Amino acid sequence: MYGQGIATLALCEAAGVTGDLQLLADAQEAIRFIVAAQHPAGGWRYFPGQAGDTTVLGWQWMALRSGELAGLDVPPDTWQRARHFLDSVATDGGTAYGYQRPAREPTPSAIGLACRLYGDWSRTDERIAQGAEWLAAVGPSMDDMYYNYYAAQVLHHTDSPHWPAFRQKLRHRLEASQATSGHEAGSWSFPDVHTQPGGRLCDTALALLILELDDRRLPLFGLRSTRP
């Protein structure tokens, strides 16, 4: 389901940008699979029908929201169940999140807050603001691009006063760590457990997505993706 969510997100973003009818049809089928794979309690995990965790839910949530932005159909019941799961792992009034149970963990919290932004919470919601403050205090990771990807979206979309400093520190890390020679030139690789299975390709994709945030070229990074 990690692969399904990420591939569906790519299809939906491409469909939203181009309006290509074949892409729209393929993206709708991919969304139908995500809907069918949801656990009754609202989450998603590695395989269809498994009880959920926050990290897999994040990719499905973004894919579904991207699909909506492209004009595709997502059943209201799917959103209702997904919100139920997110509520079940929230703590401190929804300002922080855990992996499969309530906790305050950096990566699940960044994912949970990003989902709320792409859901029905306003960019100015006080719970989002408090969560963003905590992520800013944690700061960007030097090696965990998975966390950085979600935390950057939260700070970016909320126009957090901490976003410029967070972005500058993260960009300095990316500029300093980009490979410059051989067949790896232009890519990134970090020693972090979250992206190790995806290797250099995964780290490079996440780094590029982080760097593209401020351009707002992708539909999901645009102002329409979240509520004022």
N, C-alpha and C positions, 0 to 999 in steps of 0.2 A: 504493500500500500504506500510505502514511501515513494517508490517509482511511479505508481499510478497518480499520486497527488502532484508530483513534480512535473510529470509528462502532461497531465491535464492542465496544469497552470500554464505551461509553455504553449499548449494548443489554444487555450482561451485568450492569452495575451496576444498571440499571433492573429487569431480571429478578430479580436477587438481592434487591433491596429489596421488590418487589411480589409476586413469585411468580406473576405473570401468565403464563398458559399460552401465549398468542400470542407474548409477548415471549421466553419461553424457547425456543419453536420457532424464532423468527427469529434469536435469538442463536446457537443451535446451528448453523444454516445458515451464519451469518457465520463461525463458528469453522471449519467445514468448508472454507470458502474459504481462510482463512489457512493451514490445514494443507496444502491442495493447492498453495498458492503458495510454499511453503518451498523454498529452494535445497537441493540434495543435501548441501551442506556445512553446512547448518543455519541459515543466515541468511535475511533478507528485505531487499529494497531497494525501489526505486520501483515496479517492475512485477513481476508473478508470475514466479518462476523465476530472477530475477537473483541473482548472488552478493551476499551481505549486507553491510550496514553496521550499526554499533551503534545509530544513532539510530532507524532504521526497526524494527530488532529490538525495541527497547524497548517500542514501542506494541503490537506483536504479543504480546510476552511478557506484558505487563500484561493485555491482553484475554483471553488464554488462561487466566491465573491467575484473573481475575475470573469467567470462565466456570466454572472448577472450583468456585469458592466458591458459585456459583449451582446447582451440581449437574450441570453439563453435561459432556459427554465430550470429553477431549483425549487423543489417542493417546500412549502412553508414548514411542514412537519420535520423535514431534515434539519432545518435551522433550529427549530424548537428543541429537538433532541440534542443537537450539538451544544446549544447554550446550557442545557441541563448538565451535560458532562462537564463543561467548563466551570459551572457553579460548584460541582462536586469536588473539584481540585483547588478551588479558590480559598484564600485566607485573607484576613484583615480587610474584609469588606470588598474584596475583588481587586485589591491593589497588588497582590502577589499570588503566585500559583506554584503547584507542585507537579510532579510527573504523573502519578496515579492516585495521589491523595493530597489533601491540603498541606501546603508547605510554602516556604519562601526560598525558592531556588532561582538563581539568575537566569538560566536558559528557559526553563518552563515559564517563569514570570514574564520574560520578554515575549515569548510566544503567546501566552495568554492575553497580555495587554494588546499585542498586535491584532489578535483575533477580535478582541472587543472593539478596537478601532475599525476593523473591517466588518463589524456587525452592527449593533444598534446603540452603541455608546458614542456620545459626541466627543469630538477632539478636545473640547473644553471641560469634559466631565472631571470632577475633582478626584475620582478614583484613578483615572488615567494619569492625571497630573501627579498624584502622590507616587504611583508606580514608576512614572518616568523619572521622578526625583531620585528614587532609590537606584534605578538603573544607571543614572548619571553618576551617583556616588560610587557604585561598583566600578564604573568606567569601562572603556573598551578592553577586550582581552587581547593579549599579544599573540595568541595562538588559536583561540577558539572562534573561527569565522562563523560557525553556526549560531552561536550566541550573538556575535556582532551583527549578523544579518538581520536578526529580529529586533535587537535593541536599537539599531540605527533607524529602523522603520518607525519605531515608537517615538523616538526623540525627534525625528524628521517630521512626522505627520502632526505632532502636537506643537510644532514650532517652539520646542523647549529652549529656554535661554541657555541651557547647557549643551545644546546640539553643536554649535560652532566649535567649542573646545573638544567635545567628544569626537567630532568629525576630523578635526585637525590632527589629533593624536593618532587616530586610526589610519588616516591617510599617510601620515609619516611612517607608520609601521608597514603599510602596504608598499609604499615607494621604496623603503629600505630593503624589503624582503623579496621583491620581484626578481625572478631569475633573469640574468642578462646575457647568458652565453649558451652555446650548444643547442640541442633540440628542445631544451626546456625554456629557452629564452621567451620572456613575456608571461610566464606562468608563475603560480604560487604553490607552495607546499608547506604545511604546518604540522608539527607533531602533536595533534590533538585527537583524542579518541572518537569524538563525534563525527569527524569527517574522514577518519582513516580508511573506512571501507570504500569510500569514493575516491580516495587518493588525490593526486595533483589536479585532475579534472574538476573534482568537486570544489576544492579550495579556490581554484581559478574562477569558476563560475560564480561562487559566492562573493569573491573579491570584486569582480566586475559589477555584479548587481549592487553591491554596497556603493561603489564609485558612481553608479548611474543614478542614485537616488535623487540628487538635487536637480537633475535634468528633467525629471517627471515625464520622461518620454513613454515609459510603459504605463498602460492604463491603471494598473494596481498602485503605481507610485503617484498618480495624479490626484487632484483635489476631489474628484468625483467619487473616489473609492471610499471616502470616510464622510461622516456627518459633520457639519459645522459645529 
